[in-house]
């Protein structure tokens, strides 16, 4: 799967746009260098590719597209860690788990990936004090309103 | 007190130096550890995608088109 990914994004993987995840990602702490690539023109989704391990890639989505009410505070400690001086530097992406169909796909709102796109650094920040979960339906069931808790 | 779970305790004072200790219930640490493990498990599951890249793009495109249609109907 990943080889197919690399072939189709060859030429688009610009290592100068590599992101440094100082602590890696939970479960993948040894992987520090990633890049975000577009899935053609399909905008609220990207691939977070490891630049160190070919077969590691995460489908991520813009959480606000799926859950416009998604909201939380970025602690000062994390702002310092990611050298954030202005809101415009921040990108938020959330990891999507999908096995075969979009209807069953879920998005991890409990641990968003926070990126400082100017400084090229990021981390997966866990919202310990929130009610969000690792598995919110990506496709909200018809008639459902608000975030399921 | 920091919040209602964590207490800073002065252990001693020597001249200019104050020794501080932290009292925190073990369950706070355990809770955060559990959450961290849940994130690890979620990430590991997320890297195992069962769809090919092309069918994924198709799925995503049709999902977005559907959302746009739904918005138009609201």
Backbone of each chain as ProteinMPNN parsed JSONL, in Angstrom:
{"seq_chain_A": "XXXXXXXXXXXXXXXXXXXXXXXXXXXXXXXXXXXXXXXXXXXXXXXXXXXXXXXXXXXXXXXXXXXXXXXXXXXXXXXXXXXXXXXXXXXXXXXXXXXXXXXXXXXXXXXXXXXXXXXXXXXXXXXXXXXXXXXXXXXXXXXXXXXXX", "coords_chain_A": {"N_chain_A": [[0.85, -1.215, 0.0], [1.917, 1.223, 0.788], [4.035, 1.581, -0.963], [2.681, 2.008, -3.297], [1.587, 4.407, -2.612], [3.868, 6.035, -2.437], [4.733, 5.994, -5.085], [2.677, 7.395, -6.35], [2.855, 9.876, -5.231], [5.329, 10.7, -5.827], [7.726, 13.155, -6.554], [6.082, 14.952, -5.464], [6.738, 14.823, -2.88], [8.379, 16.78, -0.908], [11.291, 17.217, 0.589], [12.156, 19.442, 1.905], [9.979, 20.352, 3.072], [9.761, 18.978, 5.363], [8.561, 17.797, 8.469], [9.328, 18.123, 11.885], [8.846, 15.934, 14.467], [9.4, 16.029, 17.577], [8.961, 14.261, 19.696], [8.168, 12.076, 18.343], [5.361, 10.009, 17.464], [2.723, 8.867, 19.593], [3.189, 5.459, 20.133], [4.839, 5.345, 18.003], [7.369, 6.351, 18.624], [9.983, 6.567, 17.786], [10.017, 7.654, 15.306], [10.667, 10.611, 13.857], [10.595, 12.35, 11.734], [8.455, 13.667, 9.386], [6.2, 14.161, 6.581], [3.607, 16.143, 5.164], [1.288, 15.335, 2.776], [-0.816, 16.253, 0.043], [-3.903, 14.688, -0.933], [-4.323, 14.521, -3.896], [-6.795, 16.692, -5.102], [-8.453, 16.5, -2.98], [-9.479, 18.048, -0.445], [-10.038, 18.173, 2.602], [-8.477, 16.166, 3.595], [-5.303, 14.655, 4.222], [-2.136, 13.008, 3.742], [-0.035, 11.882, 6.236], [3.166, 11.258, 6.048], [5.776, 9.056, 6.993], [9.164, 9.953, 6.867], [11.132, 8.31, 7.435], [10.438, 5.67, 7.708], [9.277, 3.637, 5.356], [6.829, 2.253, 5.187], [5.071, 3.47, 6.888], [2.348, 5.467, 7.294], [-0.13, 7.942, 7.784], [-3.566, 8.538, 7.419], [-4.974, 11.633, 7.563], [-7.375, 14.059, 8.692], [-9.124, 17.193, 8.361], [-10.369, 18.262, 11.281], [-12.356, 20.129, 11.769], [-13.899, 20.269, 9.575], [-15.444, 18.006, 9.689], [-16.477, 18.087, 12.251], [-17.588, 20.845, 13.13], [-17.935, 22.078, 15.574], [-15.839, 21.35, 17.148], [-13.603, 21.967, 19.72], [-10.989, 23.27, 21.747], [-8.475, 24.118, 24.238], [-5.188, 25.163, 23.534], [-2.499, 24.358, 25.447], [-0.199, 26.587, 27.082], [2.327, 25.526, 27.462], [2.581, 23.744, 25.354], [2.412, 25.479, 23.241], [4.831, 26.813, 23.558], [6.57, 24.692, 23.235], [6.182, 24.11, 20.552], [6.998, 26.426, 19.451], [5.139, 28.433, 18.856], [3.951, 31.547, 17.912], [1.89, 32.893, 16.901], [-1.558, 32.466, 16.071], [-1.99, 31.948, 13.362], [0.023, 30.339, 12.562], [-0.611, 27.794, 13.132], [-1.613, 24.465, 12.38], [-4.149, 22.049, 12.416], [-4.599, 18.626, 12.492], [-6.35, 15.545, 12.338], [-6.151, 12.083, 13.172], [-7.31, 9.513, 11.075], [-9.019, 6.487, 11.168], [-9.508, 3.879, 9.063], [-10.921, 1.014, 7.717], [-12.209, -0.523, 5.571], [-14.477, 0.833, 4.557], [-15.836, 4.142, 4.22], [-18.011, 4.742, 5.747], [-17.676, 3.356, 8.082], [-15.442, 4.517, 9.066], [-13.341, 6.196, 11.47], [-12.522, 9.048, 13.502], [-9.865, 10.429, 15.366], [-10.412, 12.432, 17.88], [-9.447, 12.937, 20.318], [-6.736, 13.168, 20.438], [-5.34, 15.388, 18.788], [-3.236, 16.249, 15.978], [-0.913, 18.667, 16.156], [0.489, 21.244, 14.373], [3.161, 23.464, 13.722], [3.336, 25.244, 11.064], [5.086, 27.098, 10.053], [7.484, 26.888, 11.46], [7.923, 24.242, 11.044], [7.473, 22.109, 12.846], [5.937, 19.623, 14.958], [3.454, 17.945, 17.003], [1.641, 15.225, 18.528], [-0.983, 16.021, 20.372], [-2.422, 15.255, 23.418], [-5.675, 15.492, 24.598], [-6.231, 15.461, 27.579], [-8.06, 16.338, 29.503], [-10.523, 16.442, 28.29], [-13.724, 15.412, 26.91], [-13.506, 14.07, 24.589], [-13.009, 11.35, 22.24], [-11.088, 8.511, 20.964], [-12.337, 7.5, 18.806], [-14.441, 8.837, 16.893], [-17.291, 8.811, 14.78], [-16.563, 9.265, 11.372], [-18.302, 9.87, 9.388], [-21.074, 11.438, 10.151], [-23.968, 10.101, 11.637], [-27.181, 10.41, 10.078], [-29.339, 12.872, 11.338], [-28.121, 12.971, 13.769], [-26.92, 15.161, 16.264], [-24.434, 17.399, 17.346], [-21.498, 16.449, 19.268], [-20.945, 13.092, 19.857], [-20.696, 11.61, 23.041]], "CA_chain_A": [[0.0, 0.0, 0.0], [2.718, 2.444, 0.91], [4.803, 1.746, -2.206], [1.73, 2.628, -4.227], [1.476, 5.804, -2.163], [5.077, 6.783, -2.8], [4.759, 6.174, -6.548], [1.729, 8.398, -6.815], [3.195, 11.223, -4.755], [6.71, 11.012, -6.235], [7.781, 14.487, -7.135], [5.359, 15.872, -4.59], [7.313, 14.751, -1.543], [9.43, 17.793, -0.866], [11.88, 17.023, 1.916], [12.353, 20.718, 2.594], [8.772, 20.591, 3.851], [9.65, 17.921, 6.354], [8.133, 18.233, 9.784], [10.014, 17.44, 12.97], [8.064, 15.582, 15.642], [10.462, 15.779, 18.539], [8.647, 13.08, 20.498], [7.535, 11.091, 17.475], [3.929, 9.91, 17.728], [2.476, 7.743, 20.503], [3.235, 4.183, 19.424], [5.874, 5.463, 16.963], [8.192, 7.407, 19.22], [11.295, 6.686, 17.151], [9.883, 8.333, 14.017], [10.632, 12.044, 14.153], [10.491, 13.189, 10.544], [7.266, 13.374, 8.581], [5.766, 15.206, 5.668], [2.167, 16.114, 4.89], [1.04, 15.493, 1.34], [-2.219, 16.311, -0.368], [-4.461, 13.577, -1.698], [-4.813, 15.284, -5.05], [-7.516, 17.915, -4.743], [-9.446, 16.17, -1.959], [-8.896, 18.959, 0.531], [-9.986, 18.038, 4.063], [-7.677, 15.004, 3.946], [-3.911, 14.602, 3.759], [-1.39, 11.861, 4.254], [1.156, 12.19, 7.026], [4.082, 10.172, 5.689], [7.072, 9.008, 7.66], [10.308, 10.056, 5.955], [12.151, 7.383, 7.924], [10.0, 4.298, 7.549], [8.471, 3.704, 4.149], [5.479, 1.691, 5.267], [4.269, 4.14, 7.909], [1.665, 6.677, 6.835], [-1.418, 8.152, 8.449], [-4.565, 9.379, 6.779], [-5.451, 12.626, 8.528], [-8.418, 14.929, 8.164], [-9.382, 18.469, 9.032], [-11.462, 17.903, 12.181], [-13.415, 21.141, 11.785], [-14.774, 19.974, 8.443], [-16.376, 16.958, 10.108], [-17.079, 18.495, 13.52], [-17.323, 22.285, 13.221], [-17.99, 22.528, 16.956], [-14.652, 20.858, 17.831], [-12.961, 23.118, 20.35], [-10.199, 23.003, 22.954], [-7.429, 25.11, 24.474], [-3.811, 24.693, 23.397], [-1.775, 24.838, 26.629], [0.99, 27.411, 26.828], [3.515, 24.674, 27.396], [2.657, 23.189, 23.998], [2.73, 26.612, 22.363], [6.275, 27.032, 23.668], [7.237, 23.526, 22.662], [6.093, 24.193, 19.098], [7.452, 27.776, 19.081], [4.02, 29.144, 18.242], [3.805, 32.925, 18.377], [0.645, 33.42, 16.352], [-2.535, 31.448, 15.677], [-1.932, 31.661, 11.934], [1.077, 29.353, 12.312], [-1.074, 26.485, 13.588], [-2.474, 23.575, 11.589], [-4.643, 20.93, 13.225], [-5.036, 17.473, 11.71], [-6.706, 14.43, 13.218], [-5.888, 10.791, 12.545], [-8.494, 8.769, 10.675], [-8.871, 5.038, 11.068], [-10.464, 3.371, 8.076], [-10.47, -0.294, 7.248], [-12.608, -0.694, 4.176], [-15.493, 1.774, 4.06], [-15.868, 5.439, 4.895], [-19.113, 4.759, 6.712], [-17.174, 2.826, 9.351], [-14.197, 5.192, 9.441], [-13.447, 6.997, 12.691], [-11.504, 10.09, 13.631], [-9.365, 10.571, 16.734], [-10.501, 13.829, 18.317], [-8.845, 13.037, 21.646], [-5.311, 13.489, 20.313], [-5.077, 16.037, 17.503], [-1.858, 16.536, 15.598], [-0.757, 20.115, 16.098], [1.687, 21.55, 13.588], [3.559, 24.838, 13.449], [3.762, 25.069, 9.67], [6.186, 28.015, 9.758], [8.716, 26.333, 12.033], [8.084, 22.853, 10.616], [7.496, 21.177, 13.974], [4.597, 19.181, 15.317], [3.305, 16.881, 17.996], [0.274, 14.771, 18.739], [-1.295, 16.547, 21.705], [-3.538, 14.521, 24.009], [-6.597, 16.355, 25.351], [-6.535, 14.628, 28.737], [-9.196, 16.812, 30.302], [-11.733, 16.612, 27.479], [-14.572, 14.231, 26.774], [-13.355, 13.509, 23.243], [-12.557, 9.963, 22.199], [-10.219, 8.188, 19.831], [-13.128, 6.996, 17.681], [-15.712, 9.469, 16.532], [-17.608, 8.464, 13.391], [-16.177, 10.289, 10.415], [-19.558, 10.216, 8.734], [-22.028, 11.545, 11.247], [-25.253, 9.506, 11.232], [-28.228, 11.378, 9.774], [-30.184, 13.182, 12.491], [-27.318, 13.159, 14.971], [-26.475, 16.539, 16.388], [-23.422, 17.541, 18.395], [-20.499, 15.392, 19.353], [-21.316, 11.976, 20.735], [-19.7, 11.506, 24.114]], "C_chain_A": [[0.872, 1.247, 0.0], [3.545, 2.673, -0.346], [3.941, 2.414, -3.261], [1.609, 4.114, -3.903], [2.668, 6.604, -2.648], [5.108, 7.024, -4.303], [3.855, 7.311, -6.957], [2.057, 9.782, -6.295], [4.645, 11.582, -5.075], [6.753, 12.372, -6.876], [7.016, 15.469, -6.289], [5.936, 15.858, -3.184], [8.537, 15.651, -1.498], [10.068, 17.736, 0.509], [12.134, 18.331, 2.634], [11.101, 21.083, 3.381], [8.652, 19.536, 4.931], [9.331, 18.529, 7.709], [8.888, 17.435, 10.829], [9.053, 17.216, 14.124], [9.059, 15.131, 16.689], [10.224, 14.534, 19.388], [8.061, 11.959, 19.646], [6.029, 11.151, 17.665], [3.725, 8.782, 18.722], [2.381, 6.424, 19.739], [4.326, 4.166, 18.362], [6.882, 6.522, 17.407], [9.526, 7.593, 18.518], [11.225, 7.422, 15.817], [9.687, 9.824, 14.25], [10.375, 12.911, 12.922], [9.349, 12.733, 9.653], [7.075, 14.465, 7.544], [4.271, 15.035, 5.416], [1.98, 16.271, 3.399], [-0.455, 15.491, 1.063], [-2.618, 15.019, -1.053], [-5.12, 14.169, -2.934], [-5.608, 16.482, -4.544], [-8.514, 17.681, -3.619], [-9.049, 16.85, -0.655], [-8.923, 18.643, 2.024], [-9.188, 16.823, 4.52], [-6.245, 15.183, 3.454], [-3.318, 13.281, 4.244], [-0.195, 12.391, 5.045], [2.107, 11.019, 6.823], [5.336, 10.223, 6.547], [8.17, 9.107, 6.613], [11.395, 9.063, 6.338], [11.751, 5.93, 7.751], [8.919, 4.264, 6.474], [7.03, 3.242, 4.327], [4.594, 2.359, 6.323], [3.664, 5.424, 7.34], [0.304, 6.743, 7.506], [-2.317, 8.991, 7.563], [-5.06, 10.352, 7.846], [-6.485, 13.526, 7.868], [-8.506, 16.218, 8.961], [-10.588, 18.25, 9.958], [-12.64, 18.862, 12.108], [-14.373, 20.983, 10.606], [-15.844, 18.975, 8.874], [-17.128, 17.326, 11.38], [-16.795, 19.971, 13.739], [-17.307, 22.808, 14.651], [-16.779, 22.079, 17.771], [-13.881, 22.044, 18.406], [-12.172, 22.702, 21.582], [-9.105, 24.062, 23.059], [-6.052, 24.492, 24.27], [-2.993, 25.238, 24.561], [-0.538, 25.643, 26.239], [2.24, 26.577, 26.674], [3.69, 24.112, 25.986], [2.962, 24.302, 22.992], [4.236, 26.877, 22.37], [7.039, 25.918, 22.982], [7.273, 23.621, 21.139], [6.446, 25.59, 18.582], [6.363, 28.586, 18.383], [3.935, 30.55, 18.813], [2.507, 33.545, 17.887], [-0.246, 32.276, 15.892], [-2.416, 31.033, 14.223], [-0.87, 30.613, 11.595], [0.583, 27.923, 12.511], [-1.897, 25.76, 12.53], [-2.881, 22.426, 12.489], [-5.123, 19.824, 12.291], [-5.328, 16.324, 12.662], [-6.623, 13.11, 12.45], [-7.189, 10.037, 12.275], [-8.157, 7.286, 10.578], [-9.941, 4.533, 10.116], [-10.02, 1.983, 7.666], [-10.925, -0.521, 5.807], [-13.632, 0.329, 3.683], [-15.448, 3.072, 4.864], [-16.936, 5.481, 5.975], [-18.639, 4.274, 8.075], [-15.927, 3.562, 9.828], [-14.417, 6.055, 10.675], [-12.301, 8.003, 12.743], [-11.155, 10.274, 15.106], [-9.384, 12.046, 17.117], [-9.84, 14.036, 19.677], [-7.377, 13.469, 21.555], [-5.02, 14.101, 18.949], [-3.583, 16.213, 17.254], [-1.763, 18.036, 15.373], [0.563, 20.419, 15.41], [1.908, 23.054, 13.542], [4.144, 24.816, 12.036], [4.907, 26.001, 9.298], [7.505, 27.433, 10.248], [8.937, 24.879, 11.618], [8.23, 21.871, 11.763], [6.063, 20.791, 14.33], [4.622, 18.189, 16.456], [1.854, 16.447, 18.021], [-0.051, 15.097, 20.187], [-2.551, 15.871, 22.252], [-4.376, 15.448, 24.88], [-7.106, 15.585, 26.567], [-7.794, 15.044, 29.475], [-10.481, 16.975, 29.506], [-12.559, 15.331, 27.497], [-14.445, 13.603, 25.387], [-12.79, 12.095, 23.327], [-11.641, 9.735, 21.019], [-11.033, 7.786, 18.61], [-14.464, 7.716, 17.553], [-16.013, 9.086, 15.099], [-17.21, 9.611, 12.467], [-17.424, 10.823, 9.716], [-20.621, 10.242, 9.818], [-23.37, 10.971, 10.806], [-26.306, 10.579, 11.037], [-29.064, 11.617, 11.029], [-29.389, 13.393, 13.762], [-26.895, 14.61, 15.064], [-25.459, 16.608, 17.517], [-22.482, 16.357, 18.437], [-20.977, 14.316, 20.313], [-20.273, 11.864, 21.82], [-19.723, 10.161, 24.79]], "O_chain_A": [[0.589, 2.211, -0.711], [3.744, 3.815, -0.759], [4.403, 3.269, -4.017], [1.539, 4.959, -4.795], [2.521, 7.697, -3.194], [5.461, 8.113, -4.755], [4.216, 8.112, -7.819], [1.59, 10.774, -6.855], [5.139, 12.628, -4.656], [5.878, 12.703, -7.676], [7.248, 16.676, -6.365], [5.668, 16.757, -2.387], [9.603, 15.297, -2.003], [9.461, 18.159, 1.493], [12.31, 18.339, 3.853], [11.119, 21.974, 4.231], [7.544, 19.229, 5.371], [9.776, 19.627, 8.042], [9.073, 16.226, 10.688], [8.51, 18.164, 14.691], [9.506, 13.984, 16.683], [11.169, 13.837, 19.757], [7.517, 10.994, 20.182], [5.478, 12.204, 17.987], [4.487, 7.815, 18.702], [1.585, 6.294, 18.809], [4.701, 3.1, 17.872], [7.2, 7.455, 16.669], [10.143, 8.652, 18.633], [12.26, 7.778, 15.254], [8.659, 10.247, 14.778], [9.982, 14.071, 13.048], [9.285, 11.58, 9.227], [7.686, 15.532, 7.606], [3.744, 13.924, 5.452], [2.462, 17.24, 2.812], [-1.241, 14.831, 1.742], [-1.795, 14.343, -1.671], [-6.343, 14.296, -2.994], [-5.151, 17.206, -3.659], [-9.333, 18.552, -3.326], [-8.339, 16.255, 0.156], [-7.899, 18.829, 2.681], [-9.213, 16.478, 5.701], [-6.005, 15.783, 2.406], [-3.916, 12.553, 5.036], [0.554, 13.243, 4.567], [1.889, 9.929, 7.352], [5.889, 11.294, 6.798], [8.119, 8.427, 5.588], [12.432, 8.968, 5.681], [12.609, 5.052, 7.656], [7.815, 4.781, 6.649], [6.119, 3.776, 3.694], [3.501, 1.876, 6.618], [4.384, 6.346, 6.956], [-0.328, 5.719, 7.761], [-1.901, 10.016, 7.023], [-5.514, 9.932, 8.91], [-6.475, 13.728, 6.654], [-8.022, 16.308, 10.089], [-11.707, 18.071, 9.477], [-13.782, 18.472, 12.35], [-15.496, 21.487, 10.625], [-17.004, 19.083, 8.476], [-18.278, 16.928, 11.568], [-15.859, 20.319, 14.459], [-16.731, 23.862, 14.918], [-16.691, 22.388, 18.959], [-13.548, 22.992, 17.696], [-12.633, 21.876, 22.371], [-8.839, 24.801, 22.111], [-5.781, 23.407, 24.784], [-2.806, 26.45, 24.663], [0.079, 25.404, 25.201], [3.107, 26.882, 25.856], [4.81, 24.015, 25.484], [3.68, 24.088, 22.015], [4.837, 27.133, 21.327], [8.007, 26.148, 22.257], [8.268, 23.259, 20.511], [6.218, 25.898, 17.412], [6.634, 29.329, 17.44], [3.858, 30.738, 20.028], [2.074, 34.585, 18.384], [0.231, 31.257, 15.394], [-2.709, 29.887, 13.881], [-0.856, 30.066, 10.493], [1.249, 26.964, 12.122], [-2.756, 26.349, 11.874], [-2.062, 21.891, 13.236], [-5.95, 20.057, 11.41], [-4.641, 16.148, 13.668], [-6.967, 13.023, 11.271], [-8.056, 9.941, 13.143], [-7.151, 6.891, 9.989], [-11.134, 4.738, 10.34], [-8.86, 1.789, 7.303], [-10.091, -0.694, 4.919], [-13.645, 0.655, 2.496], [-15.069, 3.084, 6.035], [-16.788, 6.165, 6.987], [-19.139, 4.723, 9.106], [-15.408, 3.252, 10.899], [-15.509, 6.574, 10.907], [-11.26, 7.825, 12.112], [-12.028, 10.273, 15.974], [-8.499, 12.812, 16.736], [-9.69, 15.168, 20.135], [-6.843, 14.065, 22.49], [-4.514, 13.422, 18.054], [-2.782, 16.311, 18.184], [-2.443, 18.598, 14.513], [1.617, 19.922, 15.806], [0.968, 23.825, 13.349], [5.293, 24.423, 11.833], [5.629, 25.737, 8.337], [8.515, 27.478, 9.546], [10.025, 24.34, 11.821], [9.006, 20.919, 11.681], [5.112, 21.521, 14.047], [5.672, 17.663, 16.826], [0.957, 17.178, 17.601], [0.527, 14.525, 21.112], [-3.61, 15.911, 21.626], [-3.86, 16.106, 25.783], [-8.245, 15.118, 26.594], [-8.513, 14.201, 30.011], [-11.434, 17.584, 29.993], [-12.137, 14.306, 28.032], [-15.205, 12.694, 25.051], [-12.187, 11.697, 24.324], [-11.433, 10.617, 20.187], [-10.501, 7.732, 17.501], [-15.487, 7.247, 18.052], [-15.103, 9.034, 14.272], [-17.487, 10.777, 12.749], [-17.583, 12.022, 9.487], [-21.021, 9.201, 10.338], [-23.864, 11.305, 9.729], [-26.317, 11.568, 11.77], [-29.453, 10.665, 11.706], [-29.913, 13.933, 14.736], [-26.549, 15.225, 14.055], [-25.618, 15.937, 18.537], [-22.664, 15.378, 17.713], [-21.365, 14.604, 21.445], [-19.081, 12.009, 21.55], [-18.945, 9.92, 25.712]]}, "seq_chain_B": "XXXXXXXXXXXXXXXXXXXXXXXXXXXXXXXXXXXXXXXXXXXXXXXXXXXXXXXXXXXXXXXXXXXXXXXXXX", "coords_chain_B": {"N_chain_B": [[-2.333, 23.925, 46.559], [-2.732, 22.324, 43.424], [-5.134, 22.445, 41.198], [-7.565, 19.975, 42.13], [-6.322, 17.716, 42.844], [-3.633, 17.614, 43.141], [-0.983, 18.349, 45.281], [1.261, 20.775, 46.403], [3.993, 20.544, 48.5], [5.85, 21.961, 51.123], [8.958, 20.857, 51.854], [11.144, 21.57, 53.224], [13.28, 24.234, 54.381], [16.25, 25.822, 53.51], [18.284, 28.27, 54.142], [18.443, 30.167, 51.304], [17.11, 28.351, 49.867], [14.248, 26.517, 48.997], [12.757, 23.441, 49.559], [10.658, 21.577, 47.589], [7.913, 19.332, 47.545], [5.821, 16.991, 45.792], [2.56, 15.96, 46.104], [0.573, 13.544, 44.786], [-2.265, 11.735, 43.8], [-1.948, 8.301, 42.938], [-3.738, 7.455, 41.088], [-4.201, 9.474, 39.258], [-1.895, 9.511, 37.668], [-2.094, 6.95, 36.615], [-4.439, 7.101, 35.138], [-3.743, 8.966, 33.12], [-1.76, 7.528, 31.909], [-3.192, 5.385, 30.911], [-4.756, 6.672, 29.006], [-2.755, 7.511, 27.274], [-1.843, 5.054, 26.35], [-4.121, 4.269, 24.987], [-4.11, 6.075, 22.887], [-1.784, 5.295, 21.598], [-2.555, 2.738, 20.75], [-4.64, 3.395, 19.054], [-3.282, 4.845, 17.06], [-1.674, 2.804, 16.028], [-3.557, 1.137, 14.955], [-4.556, 2.819, 13.043], [-2.58, 2.965, 11.072], [-2.929, 0.728, 9.682], [-4.357, 0.475, 6.961], [-7.11, -0.723, 5.098], [-7.802, -0.24, 2.53], [-7.109, 0.402, -0.939], [-5.073, 3.025, -2.312], [-6.268, 4.33, -4.507], [-8.997, 3.574, -4.341], [-9.52, 4.715, -1.943], [-9.279, 7.455, -2.511], [-11.469, 7.699, -4.22], [-13.596, 7.085, -2.464], [-13.329, 9.219, -0.681], [-13.768, 11.44, -2.314], [-16.433, 11.009, -3.112], [-17.66, 11.149, -0.677], [-17.289, 13.804, 0.064], [-18.669, 15.101, -1.968], [-21.234, 14.249, -1.345], [-21.618, 15.483, 1.128], [-21.617, 18.143, 0.353], [-23.917, 18.205, -1.173], [-25.781, 17.617, 0.833], [-25.543, 19.864, 2.402], [-26.559, 21.77, 0.722], [-29.178, 21.126, 0.882], [-30.01, 21.946, 3.278]], "CA_chain_B": [[-2.966, 22.898, 45.736], [-2.858, 22.547, 41.986], [-6.363, 21.701, 40.934], [-8.014, 19.365, 43.379], [-5.705, 16.401, 42.981], [-2.186, 17.674, 43.317], [-0.632, 19.264, 46.351], [2.678, 21.108, 46.57], [4.296, 20.53, 49.924], [7.181, 22.453, 51.45], [9.626, 19.801, 52.613], [12.146, 22.152, 54.099], [13.869, 25.49, 53.926], [17.647, 25.957, 53.947], [18.797, 29.535, 53.622], [17.657, 30.679, 50.185], [16.523, 27.253, 49.083], [13.046, 25.85, 49.505], [12.565, 22.129, 48.941], [9.235, 21.313, 47.365], [7.523, 17.981, 47.154], [4.513, 16.934, 45.142], [1.707, 14.829, 46.494], [-0.474, 13.334, 43.784], [-2.744, 10.352, 43.901], [-1.44, 7.456, 41.866], [-4.732, 7.21, 40.042], [-4.058, 10.492, 38.201], [-0.864, 9.004, 36.759], [-2.58, 5.763, 35.927], [-5.431, 7.556, 34.157], [-3.055, 9.562, 31.973], [-1.037, 6.445, 31.237], [-4.181, 4.635, 30.14], [-5.111, 7.472, 27.832], [-1.617, 7.461, 26.361], [-1.869, 3.728, 25.726], [-5.241, 4.255, 24.037], [-3.671, 6.81, 21.698], [-0.833, 4.416, 20.903], [-3.307, 1.664, 20.087], [-5.394, 4.016, 17.961], [-2.331, 5.138, 15.978], [-1.23, 1.548, 15.403], [-4.673, 0.661, 14.14], [-4.746, 3.743, 11.923], [-1.638, 2.741, 9.966], [-3.335, -0.456, 8.913], [-5.53, 0.776, 6.149], [-7.499, -1.882, 4.288], [-8.234, 0.148, 1.182], [-6.035, 0.89, -1.802], [-5.046, 4.484, -2.409], [-7.246, 4.799, -5.492], [-10.373, 3.452, -3.849], [-9.639, 5.697, -0.874], [-9.568, 8.741, -3.133], [-12.857, 7.641, -4.692], [-14.456, 7.18, -1.29], [-13.262, 10.562, -0.112], [-14.421, 12.368, -3.236], [-17.892, 10.861, -3.093], [-18.132, 11.612, 0.628], [-17.329, 15.265, 0.047], [-19.786, 15.493, -2.833], [-22.463, 14.01, -0.602], [-21.752, 16.535, 2.141], [-21.99, 19.397, -0.324], [-25.343, 18.062, -1.522], [-26.568, 17.725, 2.062], [-25.529, 21.275, 2.835], [-27.471, 22.489, -0.171], [-30.566, 20.808, 1.214], [-30.377, 22.465, 4.626]], "C_chain_B": [[-2.927, 23.301, 44.264], [-4.066, 21.733, 41.559], [-6.834, 21.084, 42.229], [-7.38, 17.998, 43.606], [-4.254, 16.469, 43.432], [-1.826, 18.742, 44.33], [0.865, 19.51, 46.342], [2.952, 21.217, 48.061], [5.701, 21.094, 50.132], [7.854, 21.413, 52.339], [10.663, 20.362, 53.564], [12.663, 23.44, 53.52], [15.3, 25.531, 54.435], [18.204, 27.231, 53.352], [17.887, 30.052, 52.519], [16.869, 29.596, 49.463], [15.304, 26.678, 49.771], [12.922, 24.518, 48.792], [11.069, 21.866, 48.822], [8.998, 19.858, 47.03], [6.151, 18.042, 46.513], [3.771, 15.723, 45.642], [0.635, 14.699, 45.427], [-0.965, 11.912, 43.907], [-2.269, 9.546, 42.708], [-2.462, 7.308, 40.753], [-4.692, 8.263, 38.942], [-3.041, 10.012, 37.172], [-1.373, 7.839, 35.945], [-3.568, 6.148, 34.841], [-4.742, 8.104, 32.921], [-2.302, 8.498, 31.188], [-1.992, 5.639, 30.376], [-4.563, 5.366, 28.877], [-3.983, 7.402, 26.805], [-1.579, 6.13, 25.629], [-2.981, 3.638, 24.691], [-4.858, 4.989, 22.755], [-2.685, 5.969, 20.889], [-1.569, 3.358, 20.106], [-4.063, 2.221, 18.886], [-4.477, 4.323, 16.777], [-1.92, 3.867, 15.252], [-2.319, 0.987, 14.511], [-4.8, 1.517, 12.882], [-3.781, 3.491, 10.779], [-2.029, 1.528, 9.133], [-4.561, -0.137, 8.066], [-5.84, -0.398, 5.248], [-7.898, -1.515, 2.872], [-7.02, 0.57, 0.357], [-6.15, 2.402, -1.903], [-6.122, 4.997, -3.366], [-8.675, 4.694, -4.971], [-10.589, 4.415, -2.69], [-9.979, 7.069, -1.442], [-10.999, 8.805, -3.62], [-13.834, 7.831, -3.544], [-14.5, 8.605, -0.762], [-13.977, 11.57, -1.002], [-15.927, 12.249, -3.134], [-18.454, 11.298, -1.753], [-18.276, 13.126, 0.633], [-18.475, 15.759, -0.823], [-21.11, 15.339, -2.105], [-22.688, 15.092, 0.444], [-22.185, 17.85, 1.513], [-23.472, 19.372, -0.687], [-26.201, 18.252, -0.288], [-26.655, 19.162, 2.53], [-26.524, 22.071, 2.008], [-28.923, 22.279, 0.199], [-30.991, 21.399, 2.541], [-31.057, 23.825, 4.557]], "O_chain_B": [[-3.073, 24.474, 43.92], [-4.038, 20.502, 41.556], [-6.543, 21.598, 43.309], [-7.833, 17.222, 44.446], [-3.717, 15.528, 44.016], [-2.293, 19.879, 44.258], [1.652, 18.566, 46.281], [2.231, 21.898, 48.79], [6.63, 20.745, 49.404], [7.382, 21.123, 53.438], [11.022, 19.74, 54.564], [12.512, 23.712, 52.329], [15.556, 25.311, 55.618], [18.56, 27.262, 52.174], [16.714, 30.341, 52.752], [16.07, 29.877, 48.571], [15.322, 26.39, 50.968], [12.974, 24.461, 47.563], [10.323, 21.923, 49.799], [9.785, 19.231, 46.321], [5.416, 19.017, 46.67], [4.28, 14.603, 45.611], [-0.126, 15.637, 45.188], [-0.175, 10.988, 44.098], [-2.197, 10.061, 41.592], [-2.1, 7.064, 39.602], [-5.1, 7.991, 37.813], [-3.277, 10.089, 35.966], [-1.123, 7.743, 34.743], [-3.541, 5.587, 33.746], [-5.106, 7.753, 31.799], [-2.217, 8.557, 29.961], [-1.658, 5.254, 29.256], [-4.682, 4.767, 27.808], [-4.232, 7.25, 25.609], [-1.315, 6.082, 24.427], [-2.815, 3.011, 23.645], [-5.238, 4.572, 21.661], [-2.742, 5.934, 19.66], [-1.256, 3.106, 18.943], [-4.117, 1.592, 17.83], [-4.847, 4.091, 15.626], [-1.827, 3.842, 14.025], [-2.045, 0.432, 13.447], [-5.108, 1.016, 11.801], [-4.112, 3.768, 9.626], [-1.527, 1.327, 8.026], [-5.684, -0.464, 8.449], [-4.929, -1.009, 4.689], [-8.291, -2.384, 2.094], [-6.023, 1.039, 0.905], [-7.198, 2.98, -1.614], [-6.803, 5.979, -3.073], [-9.471, 5.618, -5.141], [-11.706, 4.883, -2.469], [-10.854, 7.764, -0.927], [-11.672, 9.824, -3.463], [-14.771, 8.625, -3.629], [-15.564, 9.132, -0.437], [-14.698, 12.442, -0.517], [-16.631, 13.257, -3.077], [-19.59, 11.765, -1.679], [-19.26, 13.665, 1.14], [-19.169, 16.712, -0.47], [-21.999, 16.183, -2.224], [-23.81, 15.564, 0.627], [-23.011, 18.577, 2.065], [-24.185, 20.364, -0.537], [-27.216, 18.947, -0.327], [-27.699, 19.62, 2.994], [-27.237, 22.932, 2.524], [-29.79, 23.099, -0.105], [-32.168, 21.369, 2.899], [-31.421, 24.387, 5.591]]}, "name": "protein", "num_of_chains": 2, "seq": "XXXXXXXXXXXXXXXXXXXXXXXXXXXXXXXXXXXXXXXXXXXXXXXXXXXXXXXXXXXXXXXXXXXXXXXXXXXXXXXXXXXXXXXXXXXXXXXXXXXXXXXXXXXXXXXXXXXXXXXXXXXXXXXXXXXXXXXXXXXXXXXXXXXXXXXXXXXXXXXXXXXXXXXXXXXXXXXXXXXXXXXXXXXXXXXXXXXXXXXXXXXXXXXXXXXXXXXXXXXXXXX"}
